Amino acid sequence: MKEDYRARRVLVVGLGRSGLAVCRLLAPAAARVVAADQRPREELPAEVASLEPMGVSLVTGSHPPELVDEADLVVLSPGVPTTLPLVERARAREIPIWGELEVGFREVEGMVLAVTGTKGKSTTATLLQSMLQATGREVRLAGNIGSPLVQELEGASKETTFVLEVSSFQLETIDRFRPHVAVLLDVSPDHLDWHPTFRDYLRAKERIFENQTEEDHAVVFGGNRWTVEMARRARPRKLYFDLECLEELTPHVHANGPWIVMHEDRTKTPLASLAELQVPGRHNRLNALAASAAAALVGASGADVGYALEHFHGLPHALEKVADIDGVRYFNDSKATNVQAVRAALESFDAPILLLLGGRLKGGDLGELRDHVARKVKRVLAIGESRDRIAGAFSDLVPVEICRSLESAVKRAHRRARPGDVVLLSPAGSSFDMFRDYRERGERFRAIVERLAAGE
């Protein structure tokens, strides 16, 4: 290992995928590893049983603050609040507090490209991986999109490139994390059930640039004053992107007819054809521009970029087409957990929409959707713990039906829809009021629609 843990006593807080992966990495290397989770033992993943034979001490059912008294390093899993008494005690004792992302980064030898933003991280990171793979490199995709970074380290070398999707949660607990290329997509209020204010959320996102130098690159959305302000404070070389030409922000990448164009000084260089992109929506065109810009910075050719665009058919649960039943199209956009994501989804269709909306709201203003709902939506099916708020926000614009379950909402939409309509699950909230995560919600939607398609 690059980092020396032999004399360190490590406390790992949270035993989800990231916490488990950190324990497996550090147990053979550290003086002592203690893993704590507030859930009782019986509610933890079965894989936890494999930790004790490795020498990991388990503390379950609580996060006793005194655990930090015997620790030299605290590692937090994503989603573990940094306001826990245990964390505050570690901070007061000046004990380093890292996240899994920081632990993994310290072991990476090759190039790192990182993507953050409010919406589009997974699509952009996946496209970027594909563009770089088209160059012949070994490229591993990790972070918030799926596998923890520490889980993807085995067998990696200086020739391995890592593309990471990083969230505001993960960026809160970095120390030396420094991507060679940092991509900042559009930002809007999100996770305000976690971050005290929107400004705190922005500060977490801005940390992606914190350790970069003038030798590094930042690819930044140029159509948002917050992202531009963050970039101007950062040290790396900037490359902005937007669909429109950004005369005041150079160099930048924009769309010119069907072409993705690099605009540097007075020179315009076509990179690839945006017409190759197979997935709908303005937001996906922006994601494609961001990925293309980042890929070009590290040597991808126009042919590499075009190949990736042509062969990308979208991600599960992100405007995923599920079925066409009697002329009605059904789309699963369960990953749309905030207002901005729903707005982007609605902008992707010209057909009348029956919108399945609701979940656990994380902040953001539903009122920002009123214009889009008025123009695009013929009926709202409201679900989850926010269903009454949704009815209050839109019932003066379109019919709103309050539904007690996702299945009820899908079946009602099926009965109401007419040929040419779109039935769209785009919830604007997290799934935790009804499901384990957005994946389970999307899979349930898919299963219900597939039964309807089969005539059940």
C-alpha positions as CSV (number, residue, x, y, z in Angstrom):
1,M,0.0,0.0,0.0
2,K,1.1,3.5,-0.7
3,E,-0.2,4.8,2.6
4,D,1.4,3.4,5.8
5,Y,-1.3,2.2,8.3
6,R,0.9,-0.1,10.4
7,A,0.9,2.1,13.5
8,R,-2.7,3.4,13.0
9,R,-5.8,2.5,14.8
10,V,-8.7,3.1,12.4
11,L,-12.4,3.6,13.2
12,V,-14.7,2.9,10.3
13,V,-18.2,4.4,10.7
14,G,-20.9,2.9,8.6
15,L,-21.0,-0.7,7.2
16,G,-22.6,-0.2,3.8
17,R,-20.7,-1.1,0.6
18,S,-18.1,1.6,1.2
19,G,-17.5,0.8,4.9
20,L,-17.1,-2.9,4.1
21,A,-14.7,-2.3,1.4
22,V,-12.6,0.0,3.6
23,C,-12.4,-2.6,6.3
24,R,-11.3,-5.3,3.9
25,L,-8.6,-3.0,2.6
26,L,-7.3,-1.8,5.9
27,A,-7.7,-4.8,8.2
28,P,-4.4,-6.5,7.0
29,A,-2.5,-3.2,7.0
30,A,-3.6,-1.3,10.1
31,A,-2.6,-1.8,13.7
32,R,-6.3,-2.1,14.6
33,V,-9.6,-1.6,12.8
34,V,-12.9,-1.0,14.6
35,A,-16.1,-0.8,12.6
36,A,-19.3,0.8,14.0
37,D,-22.8,1.0,12.7
38,Q,-25.9,2.3,14.4
39,R,-28.0,-0.6,13.0
40,P,-28.4,-3.8,15.0
41,R,-26.3,-6.7,13.9
42,E,-29.2,-8.6,12.4
43,E,-30.0,-5.6,10.0
44,L,-26.5,-5.4,8.6
45,P,-25.4,-7.0,5.3
46,A,-24.4,-10.7,5.6
47,E,-20.9,-9.8,4.4
48,V,-20.2,-8.2,7.8
49,A,-19.7,-11.7,9.2
50,S,-16.5,-12.0,7.1
51,L,-14.9,-9.0,8.9
52,E,-14.3,-10.5,12.4
53,P,-12.1,-13.4,11.1
54,M,-10.0,-10.6,9.5
55,G,-9.5,-9.0,13.0
56,V,-12.0,-6.2,12.7
57,S,-13.8,-5.4,15.9
58,L,-17.5,-4.7,15.4
59,V,-19.7,-2.3,17.4
60,T,-23.3,-2.3,16.3
61,G,-26.5,-0.7,17.4
62,S,-25.0,2.7,18.1
63,H,-22.1,5.1,17.5
64,P,-20.6,5.6,21.0
65,P,-18.5,8.9,20.9
66,E,-15.9,7.3,23.1
67,L,-14.8,5.0,20.3
68,V,-12.7,7.9,18.9
69,D,-10.6,7.9,22.1
70,E,-8.8,4.8,20.8
71,A,-8.5,5.9,17.2
72,D,-5.8,7.6,15.2
73,L,-8.0,7.9,12.1
74,V,-11.8,8.0,11.5
75,V,-13.2,6.9,8.1
76,L,-16.8,7.8,7.4
77,S,-18.9,6.1,4.8
78,P,-20.9,8.3,2.4
79,G,-24.2,9.3,4.1
80,V,-22.9,9.2,7.6
81,P,-23.6,12.7,9.1
82,T,-20.5,14.7,9.8
83,T,-22.6,16.2,12.7
84,L,-22.6,13.0,14.7
85,P,-21.3,13.4,18.3
86,L,-18.7,10.8,17.5
87,V,-17.4,12.9,14.5
88,E,-17.5,16.2,16.6
89,R,-15.5,14.5,19.3
90,A,-12.9,13.3,16.7
91,R,-12.7,16.9,15.3
92,A,-12.2,18.4,18.8
93,R,-9.3,15.9,19.3
94,E,-7.9,16.8,15.9
95,I,-8.1,13.2,14.7
96,P,-8.1,13.0,10.9
97,I,-11.6,12.4,9.4
98,W,-11.6,10.9,5.9
99,G,-14.1,9.3,3.6
100,E,-13.8,6.2,1.6
101,L,-13.0,8.3,-1.4
102,E,-9.9,9.7,0.3
103,V,-8.7,6.3,1.4
104,G,-9.0,5.0,-2.1
105,F,-7.4,8.0,-3.8
106,R,-4.3,7.6,-1.7
107,E,-3.7,4.2,-3.2
108,V,-4.3,5.2,-6.9
109,E,-1.2,5.4,-9.1
110,G,-2.8,6.3,-12.4
111,M,-4.9,9.2,-13.7
112,V,-8.1,10.3,-12.0
113,L,-11.0,12.1,-13.6
114,A,-13.9,13.1,-11.3
115,V,-17.4,14.2,-12.1
116,T,-19.8,16.0,-9.7
117,G,-22.9,18.2,-10.0
118,T,-26.6,18.0,-9.1
119,K,-27.9,16.0,-12.1
120,G,-26.2,14.0,-14.8
121,K,-23.1,12.7,-12.9
122,S,-23.7,9.0,-13.7
123,T,-24.4,9.6,-17.4
124,T,-21.4,11.9,-17.8
125,A,-19.1,9.5,-16.0
126,T,-20.3,6.5,-18.0
127,L,-19.9,8.4,-21.3
128,L,-16.4,9.6,-20.2
129,Q,-15.4,6.0,-19.4
130,S,-16.6,4.8,-22.8
131,M,-14.7,7.6,-24.6
132,L,-11.5,6.8,-22.8
133,Q,-11.9,3.1,-23.4
134,A,-12.2,3.8,-27.1
135,T,-8.6,5.1,-27.0
136,G,-7.5,1.6,-25.8
137,R,-6.9,2.5,-22.1
138,E,-7.9,0.4,-19.1
139,V,-10.5,2.6,-17.5
140,R,-12.3,1.8,-14.2
141,L,-15.6,3.5,-13.2
142,A,-16.2,3.9,-9.5
143,G,-17.5,6.1,-6.7
144,N,-21.1,7.2,-6.2
145,I,-22.2,5.4,-9.4
146,G,-21.7,1.9,-7.9
147,S,-18.5,0.3,-6.7
148,P,-16.5,2.1,-4.0
149,L,-13.1,3.3,-5.3
150,V,-11.3,1.0,-2.8
151,Q,-13.1,-2.0,-4.2
152,E,-11.7,-1.2,-7.7
153,L,-8.0,-0.9,-6.7
154,E,-7.0,-4.6,-7.0
155,G,-4.7,-5.1,-10.0
156,A,-4.6,-1.4,-10.9
157,S,-1.4,0.2,-12.1
158,K,0.0,3.5,-13.3
159,E,-1.6,2.7,-16.6
160,T,-5.1,2.4,-15.1
161,T,-7.3,5.5,-15.5
162,F,-10.1,6.0,-12.9
163,V,-13.3,7.8,-13.7
164,L,-15.1,8.7,-10.5
165,E,-18.6,10.0,-9.8
166,V,-18.4,11.9,-6.6
167,S,-21.2,13.3,-4.5
168,S,-21.3,16.3,-2.1
169,F,-21.3,13.7,0.8
170,Q,-18.0,12.2,-0.5
171,L,-16.4,15.6,-1.1
172,E,-17.2,16.7,2.5
173,T,-14.6,14.2,3.8
174,I,-11.7,14.6,1.4
175,D,-8.2,15.7,2.5
176,R,-5.7,15.3,-0.4
177,F,-8.1,14.2,-3.1
178,R,-6.9,15.7,-6.3
179,P,-8.3,14.7,-9.7
180,H,-6.3,15.4,-12.8
181,V,-9.6,16.5,-14.5
182,A,-12.5,17.7,-12.4
183,V,-15.9,18.0,-14.1
184,L,-18.5,20.3,-12.5
185,L,-22.0,19.9,-14.1
186,D,-24.9,22.2,-13.4
187,V,-25.9,22.7,-9.8
188,S,-29.2,23.6,-8.1
189,P,-30.6,23.2,-4.6
190,D,-30.4,19.5,-3.5
191,H,-29.8,17.4,-0.4
192,L,-31.1,20.3,1.8
193,D,-32.3,17.6,4.2
194,W,-28.6,17.0,4.7
195,H,-26.7,20.3,4.1
196,P,-27.9,23.1,6.3
197,T,-28.1,25.6,3.4
198,F,-27.6,25.7,-0.3
199,R,-24.4,27.6,0.3
200,D,-23.1,24.6,2.3
201,Y,-24.1,22.3,-0.5
202,L,-22.1,24.5,-3.0
203,R,-19.1,24.6,-0.7
204,A,-19.1,20.8,-0.6
205,K,-19.2,20.6,-4.4
206,E,-16.5,23.2,-4.8
207,R,-14.1,21.0,-2.8
208,I,-13.5,19.0,-6.0
209,F,-11.1,21.8,-7.0
210,E,-9.5,22.2,-3.6
211,N,-6.2,20.4,-4.2
212,Q,-5.9,20.9,-7.9
213,T,-3.0,23.0,-9.2
214,E,-2.3,24.9,-12.5
215,E,-1.2,21.6,-14.0
216,D,-4.7,20.2,-13.6
217,H,-8.0,20.8,-15.5
218,A,-11.5,21.9,-14.6
219,V,-14.4,21.3,-17.0
220,V,-17.2,23.5,-15.8
221,F,-20.8,24.2,-16.9
222,G,-20.8,27.8,-18.1
223,G,-24.5,28.4,-18.0
224,N,-24.8,28.8,-14.2
225,R,-23.5,31.7,-12.2
226,W,-22.7,29.5,-9.2
227,T,-20.6,27.0,-11.2
228,V,-18.8,29.9,-13.0
229,E,-18.0,31.6,-9.6
230,M,-16.7,28.4,-8.2
231,A,-14.4,27.9,-11.2
232,R,-13.1,31.4,-11.0
233,R,-11.9,30.8,-7.5
234,A,-10.1,27.6,-8.5
235,R,-6.5,27.2,-9.6
236,P,-6.7,24.6,-12.5
237,R,-6.9,25.5,-16.1
238,K,-10.6,25.9,-17.1
239,L,-12.6,24.6,-20.0
240,Y,-16.2,25.6,-19.9
241,F,-19.1,24.0,-21.7
242,D,-22.7,24.8,-22.7
243,L,-24.9,24.2,-25.7
244,E,-24.7,27.8,-26.6
245,C,-21.6,29.7,-27.5
246,L,-20.0,31.3,-24.5
247,E,-18.1,34.3,-25.9
248,E,-17.2,35.6,-22.5
249,L,-15.8,32.3,-21.2
250,T,-12.9,30.9,-23.1
251,P,-11.8,28.3,-23.9
252,H,-15.2,26.5,-24.1
253,V,-17.0,23.7,-25.8
254,H,-20.4,24.2,-27.3
255,A,-22.8,22.8,-29.9
256,N,-22.7,24.3,-33.4
257,G,-25.5,22.6,-35.4
258,P,-24.8,18.9,-35.2
259,W,-21.2,19.4,-34.0
260,I,-19.5,19.5,-30.7
261,V,-17.0,22.4,-31.2
262,M,-13.9,23.4,-29.1
263,H,-13.7,27.2,-29.1
264,E,-10.2,28.4,-28.1
265,D,-9.2,32.0,-28.7
266,R,-10.4,32.6,-32.3
267,T,-10.0,28.9,-33.3
268,K,-13.0,26.5,-33.6
269,T,-12.2,22.8,-33.8
270,P,-15.0,20.2,-34.3
271,L,-14.6,17.3,-31.9
272,A,-17.5,15.0,-32.9
273,S,-21.1,14.9,-34.1
274,L,-23.6,15.4,-31.4
275,A,-26.1,13.8,-33.7
276,E,-24.6,10.4,-32.8
277,L,-26.1,10.7,-29.3
278,Q,-28.8,8.1,-28.9
279,V,-30.6,9.3,-25.7
280,P,-33.1,12.2,-25.6
281,G,-33.1,15.5,-23.7
282,R,-31.2,18.8,-23.5
283,H,-29.6,17.7,-20.3
284,N,-28.1,14.6,-22.0
285,R,-26.7,16.8,-24.7
286,L,-25.0,18.8,-22.0
287,N,-23.7,15.6,-20.4
288,A,-22.3,14.6,-23.7
289,L,-20.5,18.0,-24.1
290,A,-19.0,17.7,-20.6
291,A,-17.7,14.2,-21.2
292,S,-16.4,15.1,-24.6
293,A,-14.5,18.1,-23.3
294,A,-12.9,16.1,-20.5
295,A,-12.0,13.2,-22.8
296,A,-10.4,15.6,-25.3
297,L,-8.2,17.1,-22.6
298,V,-6.6,13.7,-21.9
299,G,-6.1,12.6,-25.5
300,A,-9.4,11.1,-26.8
301,S,-9.9,11.8,-30.6
302,G,-13.1,12.8,-32.3
303,A,-13.5,9.3,-33.5
304,D,-13.3,8.0,-29.9
305,V,-15.8,10.5,-28.7
306,G,-18.2,9.8,-31.6
307,Y,-18.0,6.0,-31.1
308,A,-19.0,6.4,-27.4
309,L,-21.9,8.7,-28.2
310,E,-23.2,6.4,-30.9
311,H,-23.1,3.3,-28.7
312,F,-24.5,4.8,-25.5
313,H,-28.2,4.0,-24.9
314,G,-28.7,5.5,-21.5
315,L,-28.5,4.2,-17.9
316,P,-31.1,2.2,-16.0
317,H,-33.5,4.4,-14.1
318,A,-32.4,7.5,-16.0
319,L,-35.1,8.2,-18.7
320,E,-35.0,4.5,-19.4
321,K,-37.7,3.4,-21.9
322,V,-39.5,0.4,-20.4
323,A,-42.3,-0.3,-22.8
324,D,-44.7,0.9,-25.5
325,I,-48.2,-0.3,-24.8
326,D,-50.9,0.5,-27.3
327,G,-49.1,3.6,-28.4
328,V,-48.3,4.8,-24.9
329,R,-44.6,5.0,-24.0
330,Y,-43.5,4.3,-20.4
331,F,-40.3,5.8,-19.0
332,N,-38.4,5.0,-15.8
333,D,-36.6,8.1,-14.4
334,S,-36.4,6.9,-10.8
335,K,-32.9,8.6,-10.5
336,A,-34.7,12.0,-10.8
337,T,-34.5,12.7,-7.1
338,N,-34.7,16.5,-7.2
339,V,-36.6,19.3,-8.9
340,Q,-33.9,20.0,-11.5
341,A,-33.9,16.4,-12.7
342,V,-37.6,16.4,-13.2
343,R,-37.5,19.6,-15.1
344,A,-34.9,18.1,-17.4
345,A,-37.0,15.0,-17.9
346,L,-40.1,17.0,-18.8
347,E,-38.1,19.1,-21.3
348,S,-37.2,15.8,-23.1
349,F,-40.7,15.2,-24.4
350,D,-43.1,16.9,-26.7
351,A,-46.0,14.4,-26.1
352,P,-48.6,14.8,-23.3
353,I,-47.2,13.4,-20.0
354,L,-48.8,11.5,-17.2
355,L,-46.3,12.3,-14.4
356,L,-45.7,10.0,-11.4
357,L,-44.3,12.4,-8.8
358,G,-43.4,12.1,-5.1
359,G,-41.1,10.6,-2.5
360,R,-39.1,12.1,0.3
361,L,-38.3,15.6,-0.8
362,K,-34.7,16.8,-0.2
363,G,-35.2,20.5,-0.6
364,G,-35.8,22.5,-3.7
365,D,-38.9,24.4,-4.7
366,L,-41.7,22.4,-6.4
367,G,-43.0,25.8,-7.6
368,E,-40.1,25.8,-10.1
369,L,-41.9,23.0,-12.0
370,R,-45.2,24.8,-12.3
371,D,-44.5,26.2,-15.8
372,H,-43.3,22.9,-17.1
373,V,-46.2,21.0,-15.6
374,A,-48.7,23.5,-17.1
375,R,-47.1,23.1,-20.6
376,K,-46.1,19.4,-20.6
377,V,-48.3,17.4,-18.2
378,K,-51.9,16.3,-18.6
379,R,-52.2,14.6,-15.2
380,V,-50.1,14.1,-12.0
381,L,-50.2,10.9,-10.0
382,A,-48.8,11.8,-6.6
383,I,-47.1,9.2,-4.4
384,G,-45.1,8.9,-1.2
385,E,-44.9,11.1,1.8
386,S,-44.9,14.3,-0.3
387,R,-48.1,13.5,-2.1
388,D,-50.2,16.1,-0.3
389,R,-47.5,18.8,-1.0
390,I,-47.6,17.8,-4.6
391,A,-51.3,18.2,-4.8
392,G,-51.1,21.6,-3.2
393,A,-48.4,22.7,-5.7
394,F,-50.2,21.6,-8.9
395,S,-53.9,20.9,-8.5
396,D,-54.8,24.3,-9.8
397,L,-52.9,23.6,-13.0
398,V,-53.8,19.9,-13.9
399,P,-55.7,17.1,-12.4
400,V,-53.8,15.5,-9.5
401,E,-54.6,12.0,-8.2
402,I,-53.2,11.0,-4.8
403,C,-52.2,7.4,-4.9
404,R,-51.3,5.1,-1.9
405,S,-48.7,3.0,-3.8
406,L,-46.5,3.0,-6.9
407,E,-48.6,0.2,-8.3
408,S,-51.8,2.1,-7.9
409,A,-50.3,5.1,-9.6
410,V,-49.0,3.1,-12.6
411,K,-52.3,1.4,-13.0
412,R,-54.2,4.6,-12.9
413,A,-51.9,6.2,-15.4
414,H,-52.4,3.2,-17.6
415,R,-56.1,3.6,-17.6
416,R,-56.0,7.3,-18.2
417,A,-53.4,7.3,-21.0
418,R,-54.2,7.6,-24.7
419,P,-52.1,6.7,-27.7
420,G,-49.3,9.2,-28.1
421,D,-49.0,9.9,-24.4
422,V,-46.0,9.3,-22.1
423,V,-46.2,7.8,-18.7
424,L,-43.2,9.1,-16.8
425,L,-41.9,8.1,-13.3
426,S,-39.8,11.1,-12.4
427,P,-40.3,11.5,-8.6
428,A,-38.4,14.7,-7.5
429,G,-37.6,13.0,-4.2
430,S,-35.6,10.2,-2.7
431,S,-37.1,6.7,-2.4
432,F,-36.5,6.1,1.3
433,D,-40.1,6.7,2.3
434,M,-41.2,3.7,0.3
435,F,-38.2,1.7,-1.0
436,R,-34.6,0.8,-0.2
437,D,-33.2,3.1,-2.9
438,Y,-34.0,4.6,-6.3
439,R,-33.0,1.3,-8.0
440,E,-35.6,-0.7,-6.1
441,R,-38.2,2.0,-7.0
442,G,-37.3,1.9,-10.6
443,E,-37.2,-1.9,-10.8
444,R,-40.7,-2.0,-9.2
445,F,-42.0,0.4,-11.8
446,R,-40.4,-1.6,-14.6
447,A,-42.0,-4.8,-13.2
448,I,-45.5,-3.3,-13.0
449,V,-45.3,-1.9,-16.5
450,E,-44.0,-5.2,-17.9
451,R,-47.0,-7.0,-16.3
452,L,-49.4,-4.5,-17.9
453,A,-47.6,-5.0,-21.2
454,A,-48.2,-8.8,-20.8
455,G,-51.9,-8.1,-20.3
456,E,-51.9,-9.1,-16.6
